[in-house]
């Protein structure tokens, strides 16, 4: 945390409960501005399902795993 943030924190702690709650709400609301308006939580569920499916393939021995460095070397060789 920056020195400025630490100073603000010390000042805010001295405020009344009501004032701290109001500031907290303002800060939380400001975080919502950074959320992608096109965000779709169902996409997270789809991604999780895909990851679980792939994990099961690994556990069942159906997937062939390759170290990352080998995969990158093969791609470099293929595209050079």
N, C-alpha and C positions, 0 to 999 in steps of 0.2 A: 504494500500500500504506500502511496506517495506521502511525502511530508504534509502536503496540503490536505490530503484526505484524512490523515491522522489528526491534524488540527481541527478539521471540521467535525470529526467524530467526537473529539473531546468537548467541543462547543455544544454539539447536539445532545450529548449525554446530560448536560445541565438543563436542558429544556424540560418543560412539563410533559407529562405523559401524553396529553392531548396534542401538544405541538409535535412531539416525536412521532405520534401516530399519523398526523397529517403529512409530515415530511416523508415518512415511510411510504405512505400511499402515493405521494407524488413520485417518489423514486421508482416504486413498482410499476406505476402507470407508464413511466418513461421507458421501461424495459419493453413494454408491449409495442412500442414504436419500431423496435428492431426486429420484430417477428415478421417473417416472410408472409405476405398476404396470400400467396399461392400455396402455403403449407397445407398439406393434407395428411392428417394423422393415420389414415388408412394406408398410406404409402409406407409408414413405419411398420405397420402390421404385416404388409406384404413382404417387406425386406426381412423382417424377423422370421417369417415363415420360410423364406428362401434360405436364410442362414441356417435354420434348424434342419432343413432338408439336406443341405450340403454337409452339415456336421454328421448327420446320420449316415450319409454315404461314406464318409471317412471312417466312422465307427464300424460300419458293416464291411469295410475293406473294398468297397466298390469304386472308390476314387483313388487315383494315382497321384500321390503328392510329390512335389518337386521343390527343392529349395529355391528360394527367391533368386539367388544369384545365378543358378542354373537357368531358370526361366528367362531372366533378363539377358543372359549371354546368348541363349537360343534366339531370342527376338532380335538382338543386335546382329547376329550372324545372318538371320533371315532377311533383314531389311537393310543390309549394308552392301 
